[in-house]
Structures are given as C-alpha cells and as structure tokens.
Amino acid sequence: MTRRVEEDVVILDVTSGRYFALDGAGALIWELLEDEATRDELIDTVVASFDVDHDEAAVDIDELIAELADRGLVDP
C-alpha cells in the first residue's frame, strides 16, 4: 500500500507491517515504477528533474531498486 503525503511517498509493507518513506527522487522513482517505467525511462526522468548526471542517476536508481527488492517491495 502506498500513499502520497505532501512531497513524500509512504509505503506500507503489509506482510511485515513496516512503513517506509521515500522523498525527492525516491518518491519520483516509486511513482514511475508504479507506472511500469523502464530503467532507461527512470534514468532520463531523474536526470531531467534533478541536478545529476546519467551515470550517477543510474547507480542511485539501481541501488534504490535493489534495496526495495531486498525488502520485498518490488520485483526487479
């Protein structure tokens, strides 16, 4: 379950009962993942929206998706 709270996205893992919060780029990435964006679309959107280059965005996105996957919140 997810909910937008101002600029953040709050995620409830119903299995564990734990809450997670994403802000800034993390919130944007989560919303794009919900729309089934590709990795390239994620990178392009983050680069266009934030002061970050392509390679840095790619690394940060990969790390976030890996962390979300480790917590069982996404299927990479």
All heavy atoms as a GROMACS GRO file, in nm:
protein
  589
    1MET      N    1   0.084  -0.117   0.000
    1MET     CA    2   0.000   0.000   0.000
    1MET      C    3   0.089   0.124   0.000
    1MET      O    4   0.190   0.127   0.071
    1MET     CB    5  -0.088   0.003   0.124
    1MET     CG    6  -0.185  -0.111   0.136
    1MET     SD    7  -0.283  -0.101   0.288
    1MET     CE    8  -0.386   0.039   0.250
    2THR      N    9   0.052   0.222  -0.080
    2THR     CA   10   0.127   0.347  -0.083
    2THR      C   11   0.034   0.466  -0.069
    2THR      O   12  -0.083   0.458  -0.103
    2THR     CB   13   0.207   0.362  -0.214
    2THR    OG1   14   0.116   0.369  -0.324
    2THR    CG2   15   0.303   0.247  -0.235
    3ARG      N   16   0.091   0.573  -0.021
    3ARG     CA   17   0.014   0.697  -0.006
    3ARG      C   18   0.110   0.814  -0.026
    3ARG      O   19   0.222   0.813   0.026
    3ARG     CB   20  -0.047   0.705   0.133
    3ARG     CG   21  -0.116   0.832   0.169
    3ARG     CD   22  -0.253   0.847   0.116
    3ARG     NE   23  -0.333   0.732   0.161
    3ARG     CZ   24  -0.453   0.708   0.118
    3ARG    NH1   25  -0.508   0.786   0.029
    3ARG    NH2   26  -0.520   0.604   0.160
    4ARG      N   27   0.067   0.912  -0.102
    4ARG     CA   28   0.142   1.036  -0.121
    4ARG      C   29   0.111   1.126  -0.003
    4ARG      O   30  -0.006   1.151   0.029
    4ARG     CB   31   0.099   1.102  -0.252
    4ARG     CG   32   0.179   1.224  -0.284
    4ARG     CD   33   0.313   1.180  -0.332
    4ARG     NE   34   0.361   1.260  -0.442
    4ARG     CZ   35   0.487   1.288  -0.458
    4ARG    NH1   36   0.577   1.244  -0.373
    4ARG    NH2   37   0.528   1.357  -0.559
    5VAL      N   38   0.214   1.174   0.065
    5VAL     CA   39   0.199   1.266   0.177
    5VAL      C   40   0.289   1.386   0.147
    5VAL      O   41   0.410   1.378   0.161
    5VAL     CB   42   0.240   1.202   0.312
    5VAL    CG1   43   0.224   1.301   0.425
    5VAL    CG2   44   0.159   1.076   0.337
    6GLU      N   45   0.226   1.492   0.100
    6GLU     CA   46   0.296   1.612   0.053
    6GLU      C   47   0.396   1.571  -0.055
    6GLU      O   48   0.356   1.521  -0.158
    6GLU     CB   49   0.359   1.688   0.170
    6GLU     CG   50   0.255   1.743   0.265
    6GLU     CD   51   0.314   1.820   0.379
    6GLU    OE1   52   0.431   1.860   0.372
    6GLU    OE2   53   0.240   1.840   0.477
    7GLU      N   54   0.526   1.587  -0.030
    7GLU     CA   55   0.627   1.554  -0.131
    7GLU      C   56   0.682   1.412  -0.117
    7GLU      O   57   0.766   1.371  -0.196
    7GLU     CB   58   0.744   1.654  -0.125
    7GLU     CG   59   0.702   1.797  -0.152
    7GLU     CD   60   0.645   1.814  -0.292
    7GLU    OE1   61   0.701   1.758  -0.388
    7GLU    OE2   62   0.541   1.883  -0.305
    8ASP      N   63   0.636   1.339  -0.017
    8ASP     CA   64   0.688   1.206   0.012
    8ASP      C   65   0.590   1.097  -0.032
    8ASP      O   66   0.472   1.121  -0.048
    8ASP     CB   67   0.713   1.188   0.163
    8ASP     CG   68   0.815   1.286   0.217
    8ASP    OD1   69   0.892   1.343   0.138
    8ASP    OD2   70   0.815   1.308   0.339
    9VAL      N   71   0.644   0.978  -0.046
    9VAL     CA   72   0.562   0.858  -0.067
    9VAL      C   73   0.585   0.768   0.053
    9VAL      O   74   0.700   0.740   0.089
    9VAL     CB   75   0.599   0.784  -0.197
    9VAL    CG1   76   0.529   0.650  -0.205
    9VAL    CG2   77   0.566   0.869  -0.318
   10VAL      N   78   0.477   0.727   0.118
   10VAL     CA   79   0.486   0.636   0.232
   10VAL      C   80   0.435   0.500   0.185
   10VAL      O   81   0.330   0.489   0.123
   10VAL     CB   82   0.402   0.688   0.350
   10VAL    CG1   83   0.409   0.590   0.467
   10VAL    CG2   84   0.449   0.826   0.393
   11ILE      N   85   0.514   0.398   0.214
   11ILE     CA   86   0.484   0.262   0.169
   11ILE      C   87   0.463   0.175   0.292
   11ILE      O   88   0.545   0.176   0.384
   11ILE     CB   89   0.601   0.205   0.086
   11ILE    CG1   90   0.637   0.299  -0.028
   11ILE    CG2   91   0.568   0.065   0.036
   11ILE    CD1   92   0.775   0.276  -0.085
   12LEU      N   93   0.354   0.099   0.292
   12LEU     CA   94   0.329   0.003   0.398
   12LEU      C   95   0.352  -0.136   0.342
   12LEU      O   96   0.288  -0.176   0.245
   12LEU     CB   97   0.186   0.013   0.450
   12LEU     CG   98   0.140  -0.101   0.543
   12LEU    CD1   99   0.224  -0.104   0.670
   12LEU    CD2  100  -0.007  -0.088   0.575
   13ASP      N  101   0.445  -0.206   0.401
   13ASP     CA  102   0.466  -0.347   0.367
   13ASP      C  103   0.366  -0.426   0.450
   13ASP      O  104   0.385  -0.444   0.570
   13ASP     CB  105   0.609  -0.389   0.399
   13ASP     CG  106   0.637  -0.535   0.370
   13ASP    OD1  107   0.545  -0.606   0.326
   13ASP    OD2  108   0.752  -0.578   0.392
   14VAL      N  109   0.258  -0.470   0.386
   14VAL     CA  110   0.150  -0.535   0.460
   14VAL      C  111   0.194  -0.668   0.521
   14VAL      O  112   0.137  -0.712   0.621
   14VAL     CB  113   0.024  -0.553   0.374
   14VAL    CG1  114  -0.037  -0.419   0.340
   14VAL    CG2  115   0.054  -0.630   0.248
   15THR      N  116   0.294  -0.730   0.464
   15THR     CA  117   0.343  -0.857   0.517
   15THR      C  118   0.411  -0.838   0.653
   15THR      O  119   0.384  -0.911   0.747
   15THR     CB  120   0.441  -0.923   0.419
   15THR    OG1  121   0.377  -0.937   0.293
   15THR    CG2  122   0.486  -1.059   0.469
   16SER      N  123   0.499  -0.737   0.660
   16SER     CA  124   0.574  -0.716   0.784
   16SER      C  125   0.512  -0.611   0.875
   16SER      O  126   0.547  -0.602   0.992
   16SER     CB  127   0.718  -0.673   0.751
   16SER     OG  128   0.719  -0.542   0.695
   17GLY      N  129   0.424  -0.527   0.817
   17GLY     CA  130   0.366  -0.418   0.895
   17GLY      C  131   0.459  -0.299   0.908
   17GLY      O  132   0.430  -0.205   0.982
   18ARG      N  133   0.569  -0.298   0.833
   18ARG     CA  134   0.666  -0.189   0.840
   18ARG      C  135   0.633  -0.081   0.738
   18ARG      O  136   0.587  -0.109   0.629
   18ARG     CB  137   0.807  -0.241   0.816
   18ARG     CG  138   0.852  -0.337   0.926
   18ARG     CD  139   0.988  -0.393   0.903
   18ARG     NE  140   1.086  -0.286   0.894
   18ARG     CZ  141   1.210  -0.304   0.856
   18ARG    NH1  142   1.252  -0.424   0.820
   18ARG    NH2  143   1.294  -0.204   0.850
   19TYR      N  144   0.661   0.044   0.778
   19TYR     CA  145   0.643   0.158   0.691
   19TYR      C  146   0.777   0.204   0.637
   19TYR      O  147   0.879   0.196   0.705
   19TYR     CB  148   0.582   0.275   0.768
   19TYR     CG  149   0.436   0.260   0.798
   19TYR    CD1  150   0.393   0.200   0.916
   19TYR    CD2  151   0.340   0.306   0.709
   19TYR    CE1  152   0.259   0.187   0.945
   19TYR    CE2  153   0.204   0.292   0.736
   19TYR     CZ  154   0.165   0.233   0.855
   19TYR     OH  155   0.032   0.219   0.883
   20PHE      N  156   0.776   0.253   0.515
   20PHE     CA  157   0.894   0.311   0.452
   20PHE      C  158   0.854   0.443   0.391
   20PHE      O  159   0.741   0.458   0.344
   20PHE     CB  160   0.949   0.218   0.343
   20PHE     CG  161   0.982   0.081   0.392
   20PHE    CD1  162   0.887  -0.020   0.386
   20PHE    CD2  163   1.105   0.053   0.446
   20PHE    CE1  164   0.916  -0.147   0.432
   20PHE    CE2  165   1.135  -0.074   0.493
   20PHE     CZ  166   1.040  -0.174   0.486
   21ALA      N  167   0.944   0.538   0.392
   21ALA     CA  168   0.916   0.669   0.331
   21ALA      C  169   1.023   0.701   0.229
   21ALA      O  170   1.142   0.677   0.251
   21ALA     CB  171   0.913   0.777   0.438
   22LEU      N  172   0.978   0.753   0.116
   22LEU     CA  173   1.068   0.798   0.011
   22LEU      C  174   1.039   0.945  -0.016
   22LEU      O  175   0.924   0.985  -0.024
   22LEU     CB  176   1.047   0.717  -0.117
   22LEU     CG  177   1.074   0.568  -0.110
   22LEU    CD1  178   1.029   0.499  -0.237
   22LEU    CD2  179   1.222   0.542  -0.085
   23ASP      N  180   1.145   1.023  -0.031
   23ASP     CA  181   1.125   1.164  -0.064
   23ASP      C  182   1.205   1.197  -0.190
   23ASP      O  183   1.282   1.116  -0.238
   23ASP     CB  184   1.166   1.254   0.053
   23ASP     CG  185   1.313   1.241   0.090
   23ASP    OD1  186   1.386   1.165   0.027
   23ASP    OD2  187   1.355   1.311   0.184
   24GLY      N  188   1.183   1.314  -0.243
   24GLY     CA  189   1.259   1.361  -0.358
   24GLY      C  190   1.260   1.263  -0.474
   24GLY      O  191   1.156   1.218  -0.521
   25ALA      N  192   1.382   1.230  -0.517
   25ALA     CA  193   1.399   1.139  -0.631
   25ALA      C  194   1.341   1.002  -0.600
   25ALA      O  195   1.285   0.937  -0.688
   25ALA     CB  196   1.547   1.128  -0.669
   26GLY      N  197   1.354   0.956  -0.476
   26GLY     CA  198   1.300   0.825  -0.439
   26GLY      C  199   1.150   0.818  -0.460
   26GLY      O  200   1.097   0.719  -0.511
   27ALA      N  201   1.079   0.924  -0.423
   27ALA     CA  202   0.934   0.929  -0.441
   27ALA      C  203   0.899   0.930  -0.590
   27ALA      O  204   0.807   0.860  -0.633
   27ALA     CB  205   0.876   1.051  -0.371
   28LEU      N  206   0.974   1.007  -0.667
   28LEU     CA  207   0.951   1.011  -0.811
   28LEU      C  208   0.974   0.874  -0.874
   28LEU      O  209   0.893   0.826  -0.954
   28LEU     CB  210   1.042   1.115  -0.876
   28LEU     CG  211   1.037   1.123  -1.028
   28LEU    CD1  212   0.898   1.161  -1.077
   28LEU    CD2  213   1.142   1.221  -1.078
   29ILE      N  214   1.082   0.809  -0.836
   29ILE     CA  215   1.114   0.676  -0.890
   29ILE      C  216   1.004   0.577  -0.854
   29ILE      O  217   0.961   0.498  -0.939
   29ILE     CB  218   1.252   0.629  -0.839
   29ILE    CG1  219   1.361   0.716  -0.902
   29ILE    CG2  220   1.274   0.481  -0.869
   29ILE    CD1  221   1.496   0.704  -0.835
   30TRP      N  222   0.956   0.580  -0.730
   30TRP     CA  223   0.849   0.489  -0.689
   30TRP      C  224   0.726   0.508  -0.777
   30TRP      O  225   0.668   0.412  -0.825
   30TRP     CB  226   0.813   0.510  -0.543
   30TRP     CG  227   0.703   0.418  -0.500
   30TRP    CD1  228   0.570   0.446  -0.498
   30TRP    CD2  229   0.716   0.283  -0.459
   30TRP    NE1  230   0.499   0.336  -0.456
   30TRP    CE2  231   0.588   0.234  -0.433
   30TRP    CE3  232   0.825   0.198  -0.443
   30TRP    CZ2  233   0.563   0.104  -0.390
   30TRP    CZ3  234   0.801   0.068  -0.399
   30TRP    CH2  235   0.673   0.022  -0.374
   31GLU      N  236   0.687   0.633  -0.798
   31GLU     CA  237   0.569   0.659  -0.880
   31GLU      C  238   0.589   0.613  -1.024
   31GLU      O  239   0.497   0.559  -1.086
   31GLU     CB  240   0.534   0.807  -0.874
   31GLU     CG  241   0.480   0.847  -0.738
   31GLU     CD  242   0.451   0.994  -0.724
   31GLU    OE1  243   0.503   1.075  -0.803
   31GLU    OE2  244   0.375   1.028  -0.632
   32LEU      N  245   0.710   0.631  -1.077
   32LEU     CA  246   0.739   0.584  -1.213
   32LEU      C  247   0.737   0.431  -1.219
   32LEU      O  248   0.691   0.374  -1.318
   32LEU     CB  249   0.874   0.638  -1.260
   32LEU     CG  250   0.880   0.789  -1.281
   32LEU    CD1  251   1.025   0.834  -1.302
   32LEU    CD2  252   0.794   0.830  -1.399
   33LEU      N  253   0.786   0.366  -1.113
   33LEU     CA  254   0.781   0.220  -1.108
   33LEU      C  255   0.636   0.171  -1.107
   33LEU      O  256   0.604   0.069  -1.170
   33LEU     CB  257   0.854   0.167  -0.985
   33LEU     CG  258   1.006   0.176  -0.989
   33LEU    CD1  259   1.065   0.139  -0.853
   33LEU    CD2  260   1.063   0.086  -1.098
   34GLU      N  261   0.550   0.242  -1.036
   34GLU     CA  262   0.408   0.205  -1.035
   34GLU      C  263   0.347   0.215  -1.175
   34GLU      O  264   0.255   0.141  -1.207
   34GLU     CB  265   0.331   0.293  -0.937
   34GLU     CG  266   0.357   0.259  -0.793
   34GLU     CD  267   0.267   0.335  -0.697
   34GLU    OE1  268   0.254   0.459  -0.711
   34GLU    OE2  269   0.210   0.269  -0.609
   35ASP      N  270   0.401   0.307  -1.256
   35ASP     CA  271   0.354   0.322  -1.394
   35ASP      C  272   0.431   0.231  -1.490
   35ASP      O  273   0.420   0.245  -1.611
   35ASP     CB  274   0.369   0.468  -1.440
   35ASP     CG  275   0.273   0.560  -1.368
   35ASP    OD1  276   0.168   0.512  -1.321
   35ASP    OD2  277   0.302   0.681  -1.362
   36GLU      N  278   0.512   0.140  -1.433
   36GLU     CA  279   0.589   0.040  -1.509
   36GLU      C  280   0.690   0.102  -1.604
   36GLU      O  281   0.714   0.054  -1.714
   36GLU     CB  282   0.495  -0.055  -1.582
   36GLU     CG  283   0.404  -0.130  -1.487
   36GLU     CD  284   0.315  -0.231  -1.555
   36GLU    OE1  285   0.339  -0.267  -1.671
   36GLU    OE2  286   0.220  -0.276  -1.489
   37ALA      N  287   0.754   0.210  -1.559
   37ALA     CA  288   0.860   0.273  -1.638
   37ALA      C  289   0.980   0.180  -1.649
   37ALA      O  290   1.009   0.103  -1.557
   37ALA     CB  291   0.903   0.404  -1.571
   38THR      N  292   1.050   0.189  -1.759
   38THR     CA  293   1.172   0.111  -1.778
   38THR      C  294   1.287   0.178  -1.704
   38THR      O  295   1.277   0.295  -1.663
   38THR     CB  296   1.209   0.101  -1.927
   38THR    OG1  297   1.243   0.232  -1.975
   38THR    CG2  298   1.094   0.041  -2.009
   39ARG      N  299   1.396   0.106  -1.691
   39ARG     CA  300   1.515   0.162  -1.626
   39ARG      C  301   1.560   0.288  -1.700
   39ARG      O  302   1.593   0.389  -1.638
   39ARG     CB  303   1.627   0.058  -1.623
   39ARG     CG  304   1.753   0.106  -1.555
   39ARG     CD  305   1.858  -0.006  -1.551
   39ARG     NE  306   1.980   0.037  -1.485
   39ARG     CZ  307   2.083   0.090  -1.550
   39ARG    NH1  308   2.080   0.106  -1.681
   39ARG    NH2  309   2.192   0.126  -1.483
   40ASP      N  310   1.563   0.282  -1.832
   40ASP     CA  311   1.605   0.398  -1.911
   40ASP      C  312   1.511   0.517  -1.890
   40ASP      O  313   1.557   0.632  -1.881
   40ASP     CB  314   1.614   0.364  -2.060
   40ASP     CG  315   1.733   0.275  -2.092
   40ASP    OD1  316   1.830   0.273  -2.014
   40ASP    OD2  317   1.728   0.208  -2.197
   41GLU      N  318   1.382   0.491  -1.881
   41GLU     CA  319   1.286   0.599  -1.854
   41GLU      C  320   1.308   0.658  -1.715
   41GLU      O  321   1.297   0.780  -1.697
   41GLU     CB  322   1.143   0.547  -1.868
   41GLU     CG  323   1.104   0.514  -2.010
   41GLU     CD  324   0.972   0.440  -2.023
   41GLU    OE1  325   0.931   0.370  -1.926
   41GLU    OE2  326   0.911   0.451  -2.130
   42LEU      N  327   1.337   0.572  -1.618
   42LEU     CA  328   1.367   0.621  -1.483
   42LEU      C  329   1.488   0.713  -1.486
   42LEU      O  330   1.485   0.824  -1.430
   42LEU     CB  331   1.394   0.505  -1.388
   42LEU     CG  332   1.280   0.410  -1.356
   42LEU    CD1  333   1.332   0.292  -1.275
   42LEU    CD2  334   1.170   0.480  -1.282
   43ILE      N  335   1.594   0.670  -1.550
   43ILE     CA  336   1.717   0.748  -1.556
   43ILE      C  337   1.692   0.881  -1.626
   43ILE      O  338   1.730   0.987  -1.575
   43ILE     CB  339   1.829   0.669  -1.626
   43ILE    CG1  340   1.869   0.547  -1.542
   43ILE    CG2  341   1.951   0.758  -1.653
   43ILE    CD1  342   1.956   0.447  -1.615
   44ASP      N  343   1.627   0.878  -1.742
   44ASP     CA  344   1.601   1.000  -1.817
   44ASP      C  345   1.518   1.100  -1.736
   44ASP      O  346   1.546   1.220  -1.736
   44ASP     CB  347   1.529   0.968  -1.949
   44ASP     CG  348   1.617   0.896  -2.049
   44ASP    OD1  349   1.742   0.895  -2.031
   44ASP    OD2  350   1.562   0.839  -2.145
   45THR      N  351   1.419   1.051  -1.665
   45THR     CA  352   1.333   1.140  -1.586
   45THR      C  353   1.408   1.200  -1.468
   45THR      O  354   1.395   1.320  -1.440
   45THR     CB  355   1.208   1.064  -1.537
   45THR    OG1  356   1.139   1.012  -1.650
   45THR    CG2  357   1.116   1.155  -1.459
   46VAL      N  358   1.488   1.120  -1.401
   46VAL     CA  359   1.566   1.170  -1.287
   46VAL      C  360   1.668   1.273  -1.335
   46VAL      O  361   1.685   1.379  -1.273
   46VAL     CB  362   1.632   1.054  -1.210
   46VAL    CG1  363   1.735   1.106  -1.111
   46VAL    CG2  364   1.525   0.973  -1.137
   47VAL      N  365   1.736   1.245  -1.445
   47VAL     CA  366   1.834   1.340  -1.499
   47VAL      C  367   1.767   1.472  -1.536
   47VAL      O  368   1.821   1.580  -1.510
   47VAL     CB  369   1.909   1.279  -1.620
   47VAL    CG1  370   1.989   1.385  -1.694
   47VAL    CG2  371   2.000   1.166  -1.574
   48ALA      N  372   1.648   1.465  -1.595
   48ALA     CA  373   1.575   1.586  -1.635
   48ALA      C  374   1.518   1.662  -1.516
   48ALA      O  375   1.498   1.784  -1.523
   48ALA     CB  376   1.462   1.549  -1.731
   49SER      N  377   1.495   1.593  -1.404
   49SER     CA  378   1.428   1.655  -1.289
   49SER      C  379   1.522   1.702  -1.180
   49SER      O  380   1.483   1.786  -1.097
   49SER     CB  381   1.328   1.554  -1.228
   49SER     OG  382   1.234   1.514  -1.324
   50PHE      N  383   1.643   1.647  -1.174
   50PHE     CA  384   1.736   1.678  -1.066
   50PHE      C  385   1.874   1.711  -1.124
   50PHE      O  386   1.905   1.674  -1.237
   50PHE     CB  387   1.748   1.559  -0.969
   50PHE     CG  388   1.618   1.527  -0.899
   50PHE    CD1  389   1.530   1.434  -0.952
   50PHE    CD2  390   1.584   1.591  -0.781
   50PHE    CE1  391   1.410   1.405  -0.888
   50PHE    CE2  392   1.464   1.563  -0.717
   50PHE     CZ  393   1.377   1.470  -0.771
   51ASP      N  394   1.955   1.775  -1.045
   51ASP     CA  395   2.091   1.810  -1.086
   51ASP      C  396   2.183   1.690  -1.066
   51ASP      O  397   2.257   1.680  -0.969
   51ASP     CB  398   2.141   1.929  -1.003
   51ASP     CG  399   2.278   1.977  -1.048
   51ASP    OD1  400   2.314   1.954  -1.165
   51ASP    OD2  401   2.348   2.039  -0.965
   52VAL      N  402   2.174   1.596  -1.161
   52VAL     CA  403   2.252   1.472  -1.154
   52VAL      C  404   2.282   1.426  -1.296
   52VAL      O  405   2.201   1.447  -1.387
   52VAL     CB  406   2.173   1.363  -1.075
   52VAL    CG1  407   2.044   1.328  -1.142
   52VAL    CG2  408   2.256   1.240  -1.052
   53ASP      N  409   2.400   1.366  -1.316
   53ASP     CA  410   2.432   1.317  -1.450
   53ASP      C  411   2.380   1.174  -1.468
   53ASP      O  412   2.336   1.109  -1.374
   53ASP     CB  413   2.582   1.326  -1.479
   53ASP     CG  414   2.669   1.235  -1.394
   53ASP    OD1  415   2.626   1.122  -1.362
   53ASP    OD2  416   2.782   1.274  -1.361
   54HIS      N  417   2.385   1.128  -1.591
   54HIS     CA  418   2.328   0.998  -1.629
   54HIS      C  419   2.386   0.884  -1.547
   54HIS      O  420   2.312   0.801  -1.494
   54HIS     CB  421   2.351   0.974  -1.778
   54HIS     CG  422   2.292   0.847  -1.827
   54HIS    ND1  423   2.357   0.726  -1.818
   54HIS    CD2  424   2.172   0.822  -1.884
   54HIS    CE1  425   2.281   0.631  -1.868
   54HIS    NE2  426   2.168   0.686  -1.909
   55ASP      N  427   2.519   0.878  -1.536
   55ASP     CA  428   2.583   0.766  -1.467
   55ASP      C  429   2.549   0.765  -1.318
   55ASP      O  430   2.523   0.658  -1.261
   55ASP     CB  431   2.735   0.770  -1.486
   55ASP     CG  432   2.776   0.744  -1.629
   55ASP    OD1  433   2.696   0.684  -1.705
   55ASP    OD2  434   2.888   0.784  -1.667
   56GLU      N  435   2.550   0.882  -1.256
   56GLU     CA  436   2.515   0.889  -1.113
   56GLU      C  437   2.370   0.849  -1.090
   56GLU      O  438   2.339   0.776  -0.996
   56GLU     CB  439   2.540   1.030  -1.061
   56GLU     CG  440   2.518   1.045  -0.912
   56GLU     CD  441   2.548   1.185  -0.862
   56GLU    OE1  442   2.601   1.268  -0.938
   56GLU    OE2  443   2.515   1.211  -0.745
   57ALA      N  444   2.281   0.896  -1.178
   57ALA     CA  445   2.140   0.860  -1.167
   57ALA      C  446   2.122   0.709  -1.181
   57ALA      O  447   2.046   0.648  -1.106
   57ALA     CB  448   2.057   0.933  -1.272
   58ALA      N  449   2.193   0.648  -1.276
   58ALA     CA  450   2.181   0.504  -1.298
   58ALA      C  451   2.223   0.426  -1.175
   58ALA      O  452   2.154   0.332  -1.133
   58ALA     CB  453   2.264   0.462  -1.420
   59VAL      N  454   2.334   0.464  -1.114
   59VAL     CA  455   2.383   0.396  -0.994
   59VAL      C  456   2.283   0.412  -0.880
   59VAL      O  457   2.249   0.314  -0.812
   59VAL     CB  458   2.523   0.449  -0.953
   59VAL    CG1  459   2.562   0.400  -0.815
   59VAL    CG2  460   2.628   0.407  -1.056
   60ASP      N  461   2.236   0.535  -0.857
   60ASP     CA  462   2.142   0.560  -0.748
   60ASP      C  463   2.011   0.483  -0.768
   60ASP      O  464   1.956   0.427  -0.672
   60ASP     CB  465   2.113   0.710  -0.735
   60ASP     CG  466   2.233   0.788  -0.686
   60ASP    OD1  467   2.331   0.727  -0.637
   60ASP    OD2  468   2.230   0.913  -0.697
   61ILE      N  469   1.962   0.481  -0.890
   61ILE     CA  470   1.838   0.408  -0.919
   61ILE      C  471   1.857   0.259  -0.897
   61ILE      O  472   1.772   0.193  -0.836
   61ILE     CB  473   1.790   0.439  -1.062
   61ILE    CG1  474   1.738   0.583  -1.068
   61ILE    CG2  475   1.684   0.339  -1.108
   61ILE    CD1  476   1.717   0.636  -1.208
   62ASP      N  477   1.967   0.204  -0.946
   62ASP     CA  478   1.994   0.061  -0.926
   62ASP      C  479   2.002   0.026  -0.778
   62ASP      O  480   1.950  -0.077  -0.734
   62ASP     CB  481   2.122   0.020  -0.997
   62ASP     CG  482   2.109   0.021  -1.149
   62ASP    OD1  483   1.995   0.022  -1.201
   62ASP    OD2  484   2.214   0.020  -1.216
   63GLU      N  485   2.066   0.114  -0.700
   63GLU     CA  486   2.078   0.089  -0.555
   63GLU      C  487   1.941   0.094  -0.488
   63GLU      O  488   1.911   0.011  -0.402
   63GLU     CB  489   2.173   0.190  -0.491
   63GLU     CG  490   2.318   0.165  -0.527
   63GLU     CD  491   2.412   0.270  -0.471
   63GLU    OE1  492   2.365   0.370  -0.410
   63GLU    OE2  493   2.534   0.255  -0.490
   64LEU      N  494   1.859   0.193  -0.524
   64LEU     CA  495   1.726   0.204  -0.465
   64LEU      C  496   1.640   0.083  -0.500
   64LEU      O  497   1.576   0.024  -0.412
   64LEU     CB  498   1.656   0.332  -0.510
   64LEU     CG  499   1.512   0.349  -0.459
   64LEU    CD1  500   1.507   0.351  -0.307
   64LEU    CD2  501   1.448   0.473  -0.518
   65ILE      N  502   1.642   0.042  -0.625
   65ILE     CA  503   1.562  -0.073  -0.666
   65ILE      C  504   1.610  -0.199  -0.595
   65ILE      O  505   1.529  -0.281  -0.551
   65ILE     CB  506   1.563  -0.088  -0.819
   65ILE    CG1  507   1.483   0.028  -0.881
   65ILE    CG2  508   1.505  -0.223  -0.861
   65ILE    CD1  509   1.491   0.035  -1.031
   66ALA      N  510   1.741  -0.215  -0.580
   66ALA     CA  511   1.795  -0.331  -0.508
   66ALA      C  512   1.750  -0.331  -0.363
   66ALA      O  513   1.711  -0.436  -0.309
   66ALA     CB  514   1.948  -0.332  -0.517
   67GLU      N  515   1.751  -0.214  -0.299
   67GLU     CA  516   1.706  -0.205  -0.160
   67GLU      C  517   1.557  -0.236  -0.148
   67GLU      O  518   1.515  -0.309  -0.059
   67GLU     CB  519   1.734  -0.066  -0.102
   67GLU     CG  520   1.694  -0.052   0.042
   67GLU     CD  521   1.729   0.083   0.102
   67GLU    OE1  522   1.805   0.160   0.042
   67GLU    OE2  523   1.677   0.111   0.212
   68LEU      N  524   1.477  -0.180  -0.240
   68LEU     CA  525   1.334  -0.210  -0.238
   68LEU      C  526   1.307  -0.357  -0.263
   68LEU      O  527   1.219  -0.417  -0.200
   68LEU     CB  528   1.261  -0.124  -0.342
   68LEU     CG  529   1.261   0.028  -0.318
   68LEU    CD1  530   1.206   0.100  -0.440
   68LEU    CD2  531   1.181   0.062  -0.194
   69ALA      N  532   1.385  -0.417  -0.351
   69ALA     CA  533   1.370  -0.560  -0.380
   69ALA      C  534   1.409  -0.644  -0.258
   69ALA      O  535   1.341  -0.742  -0.225
   69ALA     CB  536   1.452  -0.599  -0.501
   70ASP      N  537   1.518  -0.606  -0.191
   70ASP     CA  538   1.561  -0.678  -0.071
   70ASP      C  539   1.452  -0.676   0.037
   70ASP      O  540   1.438  -0.769   0.115
   70ASP     CB  541   1.689  -0.617  -0.012
   70ASP     CG  542   1.812  -0.651  -0.094
   70ASP    OD1  543   1.805  -0.742  -0.181
   70ASP    OD2  544   1.916  -0.586  -0.072
   71ARG      N  545   1.374  -0.570   0.041
   71ARG     CA  546   1.267  -0.556   0.139
   71ARG      C  547   1.135  -0.616   0.088
   71ARG      O  548   1.034  -0.610   0.157
   71ARG     CB  549   1.248  -0.410   0.176
   71ARG     CG  550   1.371  -0.351   0.244
   71ARG     CD  551   1.351  -0.204   0.274
   71ARG     NE  552   1.469  -0.142   0.328
   71ARG     CZ  553   1.504  -0.140   0.456
   71ARG    NH1  554   1.429  -0.201   0.544
   71ARG    NH2  555   1.614  -0.080   0.496
   72GLY      N  556   1.140  -0.671  -0.033
   72GLY     CA  557   1.023  -0.736  -0.089
   72GLY      C  558   0.916  -0.639  -0.140
   72GLY      O  559   0.801  -0.677  -0.157
   73LEU      N  560   0.956  -0.515  -0.166
   73LEU     CA  561   0.860  -0.413  -0.208
   73LEU      C  562   0.846  -0.403  -0.360
   73LEU      O  563   0.748  -0.349  -0.408
   73LEU     CB  564   0.897  -0.278  -0.150
   73LEU     CG  565   0.899  -0.272   0.003
   73LEU    CD1  566   0.954  -0.139   0.052
   73LEU    CD2  567   0.758  -0.295   0.059
   74VAL      N  568   0.945  -0.449  -0.432
   74VAL     CA  569   0.940  -0.452  -0.579
   74VAL      C  570   1.000  -0.583  -0.629
   74VAL      O  571   1.079  -0.647  -0.558
   74VAL     CB  572   1.014  -0.333  -0.646
   74VAL    CG1  573   0.953  -0.201  -0.608
   74VAL    CG2  574   1.162  -0.337  -0.616
   75ASP      N  575   0.964  -0.617  -0.749
   75ASP     CA  576   1.023  -0.734  -0.815
   75ASP      C  577   1.110  -0.681  -0.929
   75ASP      O  578   1.058  -0.630  -1.028
   75ASP     CB  579   0.912  -0.823  -0.872
   75ASP     CG  580   0.965  -0.949  -0.936
   75ASP    OD1  581   1.086  -0.978  -0.923
   75ASP    OD2  582   0.884  -1.018  -1.001
   76PRO      N  583   1.243  -0.689  -0.910
   76PRO     CA  584   1.332  -0.629  -1.009
   76PRO      C  585   1.322  -0.698  -1.142
   76PRO      O  586   1.352  -0.650  -1.243
   76PRO     CB  587   1.470  -0.644  -0.950
   76PRO     CG  588   1.460  -0.753  -0.849
   76PRO     CD  589   1.316  -0.758  -0.808
   0.00000   0.00000   0.00000
